[in-house]
Amino acid sequence: MRVLGVDPGLTRCGVGVVEGVAGRPLRMVGVGVVRTPAEADTADRLVLIERGIEQWLDEHRPEFVAVERVFSQHNVSTVMGTAQASAVAMLCAARRGLPVALHTPSEVKAAVTGSGRADKAQVGSMVTRLLRLDAPPKPADAADALALAICHIWRAPAANRLQEAVAAQRRTAVPVRLPKGTR
């Protein structure tokens, strides 16, 4: 499985591609950051992010895209920029028919470090160890993108089994019929 992880941000959008399957050693295919100038208009910055993500999709041909789920922060303008960059990543994937998975920061931290409250340094350290890198990817946005991809690879098999079980249950469920007059 090849996954493009996207840590959305308007100034720095982390991107990382990881290949592998759960239970086996993983391999980093690529890591980087799509940057936009802070002084540019938001619309122009979103176009730059779209171009950057499209370039990563063209170059690395992932089968899945994992994006950090936007969560509420105190700074509304930061949340808006993050949400906009996240939407661009989802749009790029959807155009190509690629499945998109959203993972919360605490899910990613828990998957990679064992603690949903891990700090950026701990995430970077574990990404370095799991992918057998010489040093943590810089900036932290790049390490976070790799962590998203790792999280998805590890969680996807269980999520797929759960979806299949729910679908099977719906197919075999017997409709309940209430006696007349009980509605």
JOQUI-V86804 format. One record per residue. N is the residue number from 1. SS is DSSP state (a for helix, b for strand, c for the rest). OMEGA is omega in radians with two decimals (* if undefined). Layout:
BEGIN
((N	SS	OMEGA) (N	SS	OMEGA))
END
This chain:
BEGIN
((1	c	3.11) (2	b	-3.04) (3	b	2.97) (4	b	3.05) (5	b	-3.14) (6	b	3.03) (7	b	-2.96) (8	c	3.07) (9	c	-3.10) (10	c	3.12) (11	c	3.11) (12	b	3.10) (13	b	-3.12) (14	b	3.10) (15	b	3.12) (16	b	3.14) (17	b	3.12) (18	b	-3.14) (19	b	3.09) (20	c	3.09) (21	c	3.14) (22	c	3.10) (23	c	3.13) (24	c	3.09) (25	c	-3.13) (26	c	-3.13) (27	b	3.03) (28	b	3.11) (29	b	3.13) (30	b	3.12) (31	b	3.13) (32	b	-3.13) (33	b	2.99) (34	b	-3.08) (35	b	3.03) (36	c	3.13) (37	c	-3.11) (38	c	-3.09) (39	c	-3.13) (40	c	3.06) (41	c	-3.12) (42	a	-3.12) (43	a	3.12) (44	a	3.13) (45	a	3.11) (46	a	3.07) (47	a	3.11) (48	a	3.10) (49	a	3.13) (50	a	3.12) (51	a	3.14) (52	a	3.14) (53	a	3.10) (54	a	3.11) (55	a	3.10) (56	a	3.12) (57	a	3.11) (58	a	-3.03) (59	a	-2.98) (60	a	3.06) (61	c	3.12) (62	c	3.08) (63	c	-3.12) (64	b	3.03) (65	b	3.11) (66	b	-3.07) (67	b	3.08) (68	b	3.10) (69	c	-3.14) (70	c	3.12) (71	c	-3.08) (72	c	3.04) (73	c	3.14) (74	c	-3.10) (75	c	-3.06) (76	a	-3.13) (77	a	3.08) (78	a	3.12) (79	a	-3.13) (80	a	3.13) (81	a	3.12) (82	a	3.13) (83	a	3.13) (84	a	3.11) (85	a	3.10) (86	a	3.13) (87	a	3.11) (88	a	3.13) (89	a	3.14) (90	a	3.11) (91	a	3.13) (92	a	3.13) (93	a	-3.10) (94	a	3.10) (95	a	-3.09) (96	c	-3.12) (97	c	3.14) (98	c	3.08) (99	b	3.12) (100	b	3.05) (101	b	3.09) (102	b	3.13) (103	b	3.12) (104	c	3.09) (105	a	-3.12) (106	a	3.05) (107	a	-3.11) (108	a	3.14) (109	a	-3.14) (110	a	-3.13) (111	a	-3.02) (112	a	-3.05) (113	a	-3.06) (114	c	3.13) (115	c	3.10) (116	c	-3.14) (117	c	-3.12) (118	c	3.10) (119	c	-3.08) (120	a	-3.13) (121	a	3.13) (122	a	3.11) (123	a	3.13) (124	a	3.14) (125	a	-3.13) (126	a	3.07) (127	a	3.12) (128	a	-3.12) (129	a	-3.08) (130	a	-3.11) (131	c	3.11) (132	c	3.13) (133	c	3.11) (134	c	-3.11) (135	c	3.10) (136	c	3.08) (137	c	3.12) (138	c	-0.15) (139	c	-3.10) (140	a	3.14) (141	a	3.13) (142	a	3.10) (143	a	3.12) (144	a	3.11) (145	a	3.09) (146	a	3.11) (147	a	3.08) (148	a	3.13) (149	a	3.11) (150	a	3.13) (151	a	-3.11) (152	a	3.13) (153	a	-3.11) (154	a	-3.07) (155	a	-3.04) (156	a	-3.11) (157	a	3.13) (158	a	3.13) (159	a	3.12) (160	a	3.11) (161	a	3.12) (162	a	3.11) (163	a	3.12) (164	a	3.13) (165	a	3.12) (166	a	3.13) (167	a	3.13) (168	a	3.13) (169	a	3.13) (170	a	-3.13) (171	a	-3.06) (172	a	-3.10) (173	c	3.09) (174	c	-3.14) (175	c	3.12) (176	c	3.11) (177	c	3.13) (178	c	3.08) (179	c	3.12) (180	c	3.10) (181	c	-3.13) (182	c	-3.13) (183	c	*))
END
